Amino acid sequence: MYLSKIFNLNPLKSKVPQATKHAHGVFVVIKGKGILIVGKSGIGKSEVALDLIYRGNKLIADDSVEFFKQDENTLIGQAPSLLANVMGVRSLGILDIKKLFGDKSIIKKEKLFLVVELKSFQKKILYPRLDMDIGSFKLFDITVPKIELPIDKTRHVSLLIETVVKNYILLNRGSNATKNLSQKLNLQLSLDH
């Protein structure tokens, strides 16, 4: 739901001393990392974020996320002041997340760590099965890693997003399950001959 369009909030963007850019999506904190969930309108970003909050993660912003550069490599995201603590969910309306889930369900701002783009699952597309396909998302002149996640009604999207984040953190630490399995298979094959 485009809260900013429904309430015509574009001229009321919060006054932050730095130059800001807005991104359409939901900004949450998972495993201490700022995750921007993007995708076409109606794909279910807010519903997924609601489930992530229910699972113990934190909301920063829904619908419109305000980003500013902290330094040449760091983007910080926050909710525009009028949208702080609220989320718009189709058929449920406007929800006060802080009142529904408590103070621990909200955080004011966070560094953008990863972008997850929700896309409708297409049967005709061959999706990678062995590795995450890591693309990029650019805001200002900063590039942030982006992972596309194909979704349909049978997938548990919030669980998949949490797993994407945990796996990406492991990749950053040098742990790659696909490479590890490949090395074990190669070792086993060399021992068999």
C-alpha positions as CSV (number, residue, x, y, z in Angstrom):
1,M,0.0,0.0,0.0
2,Y,1.4,3.4,-0.9
3,L,0.8,5.3,2.3
4,S,2.7,8.3,0.8
5,K,0.2,8.4,-2.1
6,I,-2.9,7.8,-0.1
7,F,-2.1,10.6,2.3
8,N,-0.2,12.8,-0.3
9,L,2.8,12.9,2.0
10,N,5.4,13.7,-0.8
11,P,5.5,17.4,0.1
12,L,5.8,16.6,3.8
13,K,9.1,14.7,3.7
14,S,11.0,15.0,7.0
15,K,13.6,17.7,7.2
16,V,16.9,15.9,7.6
17,P,20.1,18.1,7.4
18,Q,21.7,15.7,4.8
19,A,20.5,15.2,1.2
20,T,18.0,12.3,1.2
21,K,16.5,10.0,-1.4
22,H,13.4,7.9,-0.9
23,A,13.0,4.3,-1.9
24,H,9.7,2.5,-2.1
25,G,9.8,-0.6,0.1
26,V,9.9,-1.9,3.6
27,F,13.0,-1.4,5.7
28,V,13.5,-4.0,8.5
29,V,16.3,-5.2,10.8
30,I,17.1,-8.9,10.6
31,K,20.0,-10.4,12.6
32,G,21.1,-6.8,13.4
33,K,21.3,-5.9,9.7
34,G,19.2,-3.3,7.7
35,I,17.3,-5.1,5.0
36,L,15.3,-3.2,2.3
37,I,12.5,-5.3,0.9
38,V,11.4,-4.1,-2.6
39,G,9.1,-5.3,-5.3
40,K,6.1,-4.3,-7.3
41,S,3.1,-2.8,-5.6
42,G,0.8,-5.6,-4.3
43,I,3.4,-8.3,-4.2
44,G,3.2,-8.5,-0.4
45,K,6.1,-6.5,1.1
46,S,4.2,-5.2,4.0
47,E,2.6,-8.6,4.8
48,V,6.0,-10.2,4.8
49,A,7.4,-7.5,7.0
50,L,4.5,-8.0,9.4
51,D,5.4,-11.7,9.6
52,L,9.1,-10.8,10.1
53,I,8.1,-8.5,13.0
54,Y,6.0,-11.2,14.5
55,R,9.0,-13.5,14.3
56,G,11.1,-11.0,16.4
57,N,12.6,-8.7,13.8
58,K,12.3,-4.9,13.8
59,L,10.6,-2.4,11.6
60,I,12.3,0.8,10.5
61,A,10.0,2.0,7.7
62,D,7.1,0.9,5.6
63,D,6.2,2.1,2.1
64,S,8.7,5.1,1.9
65,V,12.2,4.8,3.3
66,E,14.3,7.9,3.6
67,F,18.1,7.3,3.0
68,F,21.0,9.6,3.5
69,K,24.7,9.1,3.1
70,Q,26.6,8.7,6.4
71,D,29.9,8.5,4.5
72,E,31.1,7.5,1.0
73,N,30.2,3.8,1.6
74,T,27.3,3.9,4.0
75,L,23.6,4.5,3.5
76,I,21.4,5.0,6.6
77,G,17.7,4.5,6.2
78,Q,14.8,5.7,8.4
79,A,11.1,6.4,8.2
80,P,9.8,9.8,7.2
81,S,8.7,11.4,10.4
82,L,4.9,11.1,9.7
83,L,5.2,7.4,8.9
84,A,7.4,6.3,11.9
85,N,6.0,3.2,13.7
86,V,3.2,2.6,11.2
87,M,2.6,0.1,8.5
88,G,-0.2,-0.1,5.9
89,V,-1.5,-3.6,5.1
90,R,-4.2,-4.2,2.6
91,S,-7.5,-5.2,4.2
92,L,-6.1,-4.4,7.7
93,G,-5.5,-0.6,7.2
94,I,-2.9,1.4,9.0
95,L,-1.3,-0.5,11.9
96,D,0.7,1.1,14.8
97,I,3.5,-1.5,15.0
98,K,4.9,-0.1,18.2
99,K,1.5,-0.4,20.0
100,L,0.8,-3.8,18.5
101,F,4.2,-5.5,19.1
102,G,5.9,-3.2,21.7
103,D,9.0,-1.0,21.8
104,K,11.4,-3.8,20.8
105,S,9.6,-4.2,17.4
106,I,10.7,-0.7,16.2
107,I,14.1,0.8,15.5
108,K,14.6,4.4,14.2
109,K,17.4,4.0,11.7
110,E,19.9,1.5,10.4
111,K,22.7,1.0,7.9
112,L,21.5,-0.5,4.6
113,F,23.2,-4.0,4.4
114,L,21.2,-5.9,1.8
115,V,18.3,-5.4,-0.6
116,V,15.9,-8.3,-1.2
117,E,13.6,-7.9,-4.3
118,L,10.4,-9.9,-4.2
119,K,9.5,-11.1,-7.7
120,S,6.5,-13.2,-8.9
121,F,7.6,-16.7,-9.6
122,Q,7.7,-17.5,-13.3
123,K,7.6,-21.2,-14.4
124,K,9.5,-20.4,-17.6
125,I,12.5,-18.9,-15.8
126,L,15.3,-21.2,-14.7
127,Y,16.3,-20.0,-11.3
128,P,19.7,-20.7,-9.7
129,R,19.6,-23.8,-7.6
130,L,23.1,-24.0,-6.2
131,D,24.0,-20.4,-5.4
132,M,22.3,-17.1,-4.6
133,D,22.5,-14.8,-7.5
134,I,23.8,-11.5,-6.1
135,G,23.0,-8.4,-8.1
136,S,23.3,-4.8,-7.1
137,F,21.1,-1.8,-6.0
138,K,22.4,1.7,-6.4
139,L,21.3,4.8,-4.4
140,F,23.3,8.0,-4.5
141,D,26.6,6.7,-5.8
142,I,26.7,3.7,-3.4
143,T,26.1,0.2,-4.6
144,V,24.5,-2.4,-2.2
145,P,24.1,-6.1,-2.8
146,K,20.7,-7.2,-4.0
147,I,19.2,-10.7,-4.1
148,E,16.0,-11.4,-6.1
149,L,13.6,-13.8,-4.4
150,P,10.9,-15.4,-6.6
151,I,7.7,-15.9,-4.6
152,D,4.4,-17.6,-5.0
153,K,1.6,-18.5,-2.7
154,T,3.2,-21.8,-1.5
155,R,6.5,-20.2,-0.3
156,H,7.1,-19.1,3.3
157,V,8.6,-15.7,2.3
158,S,9.6,-14.4,5.7
159,L,11.5,-17.6,6.5
160,L,13.2,-17.4,3.1
161,I,14.2,-13.7,3.7
162,E,15.6,-14.5,7.1
163,T,17.6,-17.4,5.5
164,V,18.8,-15.2,2.7
165,V,20.1,-12.7,5.2
166,K,21.8,-15.4,7.4
167,N,23.3,-17.1,4.3
168,Y,24.6,-13.7,3.0
169,I,26.2,-13.0,6.3
170,L,28.0,-16.4,6.1
171,L,29.1,-15.7,2.6
172,N,30.6,-12.4,3.8
173,R,32.5,-14.3,6.5
174,G,33.9,-16.7,3.8
175,S,31.6,-19.7,4.4
176,N,30.1,-20.9,1.1
177,A,28.1,-24.2,1.5
178,T,28.1,-24.8,-2.3
179,K,31.9,-24.5,-2.5
180,N,32.3,-26.7,0.6
181,L,30.1,-29.4,-0.8
182,S,31.9,-29.2,-4.1
183,Q,35.3,-29.6,-2.4
184,K,34.0,-32.6,-0.4
185,L,32.6,-34.2,-3.6
186,N,35.9,-33.7,-5.4
187,L,37.8,-35.2,-2.5
188,Q,35.5,-38.2,-2.4
189,L,35.8,-38.7,-6.2
190,S,39.6,-38.5,-6.0
191,L,39.6,-41.1,-3.1
192,D,37.3,-43.4,-5.1
193,H,39.8,-43.6,-8.0
